[in-house]
Amino acid sequence: MFISSAYAASSAASSDWTSFVPMVVIFVLFYFMLIRPQMKQAKEQRAMIAALAVGDEVATSSGILGKVTKVSDNVISLEIAANIVISVQKPAIQAKLEKGTIKSI
């Protein structure tokens, strides 16, 4: 015999394990590049909303700028102009502005 017998059984067991490794690597990359930063940003947003107080200047997600006049459990009252107060849900608050930002605009 000039040709020896080939045995492929030993490589089949290792291919099952090595085909699973790229899936794990992709999941780890997704976690550190997408999921973790998004969770951190959501945590910072919740902390900002929980710390709102009367007199703070805020911007809503729809672009309305106003000064907080009243804070309750789920709703915040914003003064958007002289004697004009609107009620906005807390999750609609996008950012807390520095004092004097509204007057400078």
Backbone as CSV, one residue per row, in Angstrom:
resi,resn,N_x,N_y,N_z,CA_x,CA_y,CA_z,C_x,C_y,C_z
1,MET,0.811,-1.179,0.000,0.000,0.000,0.000,0.858,1.248,0.000
2,PHE,0.545,2.083,-0.925,1.299,3.333,-1.025,0.621,4.488,-0.285
3,ILE,-0.673,4.388,-0.063,-1.424,5.461,0.598,-1.842,4.980,1.976
4,SER,-1.540,5.786,2.973,-1.929,5.401,4.324,-3.358,5.866,4.597
5,SER,-3.986,5.230,5.550,-5.364,5.570,5.890,-5.408,6.906,6.635
6,ALA,-6.411,7.729,6.337,-6.573,9.026,6.998,-7.673,8.917,8.043
7,TYR,-7.416,9.472,9.193,-8.388,9.450,10.279,-8.812,10.881,10.593
8,ALA,-10.063,11.173,10.415,-10.575,12.524,10.637,-11.335,12.637,11.942
9,ALA,-11.462,11.577,12.690,-12.248,11.595,13.918,-11.636,12.511,14.979
10,SER,-10.328,12.622,15.048,-9.697,13.454,16.074,-9.928,14.940,15.813
11,SER,-10.034,15.390,14.596,-10.240,16.805,14.301,-11.709,17.207,14.474
12,ALA,-12.629,16.277,14.438,-14.051,16.603,14.574,-14.379,17.070,15.982
13,ALA,-13.763,16.502,16.980,-14.040,16.896,18.364,-13.544,18.310,18.634
14,SER,-12.406,18.684,18.093,-11.886,20.030,18.326,-12.639,21.074,17.512
15,SER,-13.200,20.725,16.370,-13.930,21.698,15.562,-15.240,22.126,16.234
16,ASP,-15.858,21.261,17.038,-17.063,21.655,17.759,-16.750,22.760,18.762
17,TRP,-15.657,22.632,19.445,-15.268,23.620,20.448,-14.791,24.918,19.796
18,THR,-14.027,24.826,18.742,-13.493,26.028,18.099,-14.558,26.802,17.324
19,SER,-15.610,26.163,16.913,-16.676,26.898,16.221,-17.524,27.714,17.193
20,PHE,-17.453,27.403,18.475,-18.210,28.129,19.496,-17.465,29.377,19.975
21,VAL,-16.165,29.389,19.856,-15.327,30.502,20.343,-15.667,31.834,19.664
22,PRO,-15.836,31.912,18.348,-16.172,33.208,17.743,-17.496,33.787,18.252
23,MET,-18.453,32.948,18.555,-19.726,33.433,19.099,-19.512,34.095,20.448
24,VAL,-18.679,33.502,21.286,-18.388,34.061,22.602,-17.648,35.386,22.456
25,VAL,-16.699,35.444,21.547,-15.933,36.674,21.324,-16.846,37.792,20.835
26,ILE,-17.762,37.498,19.932,-18.701,38.497,19.427,-19.604,38.993,20.549
27,PHE,-20.091,38.109,21.395,-20.930,38.525,22.512,-20.160,39.439,23.470
28,VAL,-18.921,39.111,23.761,-18.109,39.937,24.655,-17.891,41.320,24.043
29,LEU,-17.616,41.380,22.747,-17.445,42.668,22.074,-18.735,43.488,22.121
30,PHE,-19.880,42.857,21.852,-21.157,43.564,21.931,-21.406,44.106,23.325
31,TYR,-21.069,43.320,24.338,-21.290,43.761,25.710,-20.469,45.006,26.024
32,PHE,-19.171,44.977,25.717,-18.308,46.096,26.082,-18.441,47.300,25.165
33,MET,-18.900,47.108,23.938,-19.000,48.236,23.015,-20.404,48.802,22.899
34,LEU,-21.441,48.034,23.201,-22.814,48.510,23.038,-23.631,48.475,24.328
35,ILE,-23.703,47.342,24.954,-24.615,47.163,26.092,-24.136,47.939,27.315
36,ARG,-22.876,47.793,27.675,-22.360,48.434,28.888,-22.404,49.964,28.824
37,PRO,-21.986,50.613,27.729,-22.092,52.076,27.675,-23.543,52.565,27.717
38,GLN,-24.447,51.811,27.110,-25.855,52.197,27.125,-26.437,52.093,28.532
39,MET,-26.058,51.069,29.274,-26.525,50.928,30.655,-25.958,52.049,31.526
40,LYS,-24.717,52.434,31.300,-24.105,53.514,32.058,-24.815,54.839,31.784
41,GLN,-25.137,55.111,30.523,-25.825,56.341,30.160,-27.226,56.377,30.766
42,ALA,-27.937,55.256,30.758,-29.274,55.198,31.346,-29.217,55.426,32.854
43,LYS,-28.199,54.904,33.505,-28.037,55.101,34.947,-27.780,56.576,35.264
44,GLU,-26.953,57.242,34.480,-26.684,58.658,34.675,-27.943,59.493,34.441
45,GLN,-28.760,59.121,33.447,-30.009,59.840,33.154,-30.985,59.708,34.320
46,ARG,-31.117,58.498,34.879,-32.004,58.291,36.032,-31.540,59.089,37.241
47,ALA,-30.237,59.160,37.457,-29.701,59.925,38.582,-29.955,61.419,38.400
48,MET,-29.813,61.911,37.174,-30.067,63.322,36.892,-31.528,63.667,37.131
49,ILE,-32.436,62.811,36.690,-33.868,63.060,36.875,-34.238,62.997,38.354
50,ALA,-33.652,62.072,39.087,-33.954,61.955,40.516,-33.437,63.155,41.303
51,ALA,-32.398,63.821,40.815,-31.798,64.943,41.540,-32.395,66.301,41.164
52,LEU,-33.390,66.326,40.290,-33.980,67.603,39.891,-34.645,68.288,41.077
53,ALA,-34.494,69.610,41.138,-35.073,70.395,42.227,-35.685,71.667,41.646
54,VAL,-36.490,72.335,42.442,-37.116,73.584,42.028,-36.019,74.607,41.743
55,GLY,-36.149,75.288,40.603,-35.170,76.295,40.208,-34.180,75.814,39.173
56,ASP,-34.095,74.510,38.940,-33.185,73.984,37.922,-33.701,74.329,36.530
57,GLU,-32.790,74.573,35.622,-33.151,74.806,34.228,-32.896,73.524,33.450
58,VAL,-33.887,73.110,32.658,-33.809,71.831,31.959,-34.239,71.980,30.507
59,ALA,-33.879,70.984,29.713,-34.329,70.856,28.328,-35.053,69.531,28.200
60,THR,-36.201,69.542,27.543,-36.956,68.306,27.345,-36.502,67.637,26.051
61,SER,-36.953,66.414,25.843,-36.590,65.681,24.626,-37.218,66.306,23.380
62,SER,-38.262,67.116,23.552,-38.888,67.785,22.412,-38.278,69.156,22.145
63,GLY,-37.308,69.570,22.962,-36.615,70.821,22.714,-37.120,72.002,23.510
64,ILE,-38.022,71.793,24.440,-38.554,72.883,25.257,-37.593,73.162,26.405
65,LEU,-37.254,74.432,26.578,-36.397,74.855,27.684,-37.272,75.499,28.741
66,GLY,-36.995,75.210,30.000,-37.789,75.797,31.069,-37.134,75.657,32.420
67,LYS,-37.720,76.369,33.379,-37.242,76.327,34.758,-38.236,75.504,35.575
68,VAL,-37.727,74.593,36.388,-38.562,73.714,37.200,-39.217,74.543,38.310
69,THR,-40.566,74.459,38.380,-41.288,75.173,39.430,-41.903,74.229,40.451
70,LYS,-42.118,72.982,40.065,-42.721,72.006,40.965,-42.274,70.611,40.553
71,VAL,-41.937,69.785,41.539,-41.520,68.408,41.281,-42.434,67.479,42.058
72,SER,-43.040,66.518,41.366,-43.825,65.478,42.033,-43.258,64.125,41.624
73,ASP,-43.977,63.055,41.922,-43.459,61.713,41.661,-43.174,61.454,40.183
74,ASN,-44.128,61.753,39.316,-43.979,61.432,37.895,-44.011,62.639,36.981
75,VAL,-44.371,63.812,37.512,-44.572,64.992,36.683,-43.767,66.161,37.235
76,ILE,-43.243,66.968,36.318,-42.515,68.183,36.678,-43.219,69.351,36.001
77,SER,-43.390,70.444,36.732,-43.957,71.662,36.155,-42.815,72.561,35.718
78,LEU,-42.884,73.023,34.464,-41.847,73.880,33.898,-42.434,75.236,33.558
79,GLU,-41.725,76.276,33.932,-42.101,77.625,33.518,-41.308,77.921,32.252
80,ILE,-42.016,78.008,31.112,-41.343,78.193,29.829,-41.315,79.662,29.408
81,ALA,-42.161,80.475,30.005,-42.180,81.928,29.796,-42.805,82.530,31.046
82,ALA,-42.878,83.854,31.095,-43.446,84.510,32.261,-44.903,84.084,32.439
83,ASN,-45.214,83.488,33.580,-46.558,83.035,33.949,-47.119,81.950,33.036
84,ILE,-46.282,81.240,32.324,-46.728,80.107,31.504,-46.040,78.860,32.040
85,VAL,-46.833,77.975,32.632,-46.314,76.758,33.248,-46.936,75.557,32.556
86,ILE,-46.099,74.599,32.183,-46.592,73.356,31.591,-46.154,72.193,32.468
87,SER,-46.884,71.091,32.353,-46.533,69.863,33.077,-45.896,68.886,32.101
88,VAL,-44.790,68.306,32.535,-44.031,67.386,31.692,-43.722,66.146,32.513
89,GLN,-43.793,64.983,31.893,-43.405,63.757,32.586,-41.900,63.739,32.794
90,LYS,-41.480,63.152,33.896,-40.053,63.127,34.231,-39.177,62.482,33.154
91,PRO,-39.587,61.359,32.557,-38.710,60.759,31.531,-38.502,61.640,30.296
92,ALA,-39.319,62.681,30.122,-39.157,63.581,28.979,-38.020,64.575,29.179
93,ILE,-37.496,64.684,30.396,-36.386,65.596,30.651,-35.119,64.986,30.065
94,GLN,-34.484,65.735,29.162,-33.304,65.234,28.458,-32.008,65.682,29.117
95,ALA,-31.942,66.946,29.540,-30.688,67.462,30.078,-30.945,68.558,31.100
96,LYS,-30.042,68.659,32.037,-30.063,69.739,33.019,-29.090,70.802,32.534
97,LEU,-29.549,72.046,32.468,-28.742,73.135,31.948,-28.098,73.921,33.089
98,GLU,-27.078,74.703,32.761,-26.443,75.550,33.752,-27.348,76.731,34.065
99,LYS,-27.199,77.278,35.262,-28.001,78.423,35.673,-27.730,79.598,34.708
100,GLY,-28.796,80.266,34.305,-28.676,81.421,33.427,-28.671,81.095,31.947
101,THR,-28.788,79.844,31.590,-28.765,79.456,30.170,-29.983,79.996,29.440
102,ILE,-31.132,79.935,30.053,-32.369,80.377,29.386,-32.340,81.891,29.169
103,LYS,-31.854,82.648,30.133,-31.799,84.102,29.981,-30.797,84.525,28.914
104,SER,-29.754,83.740,28.710,-28.738,84.100,27.722,-29.184,83.823,26.289
105,ILE,-30.269,83.097,26.122,-30.741,82.760,24.775,-31.609,83.845,24.212
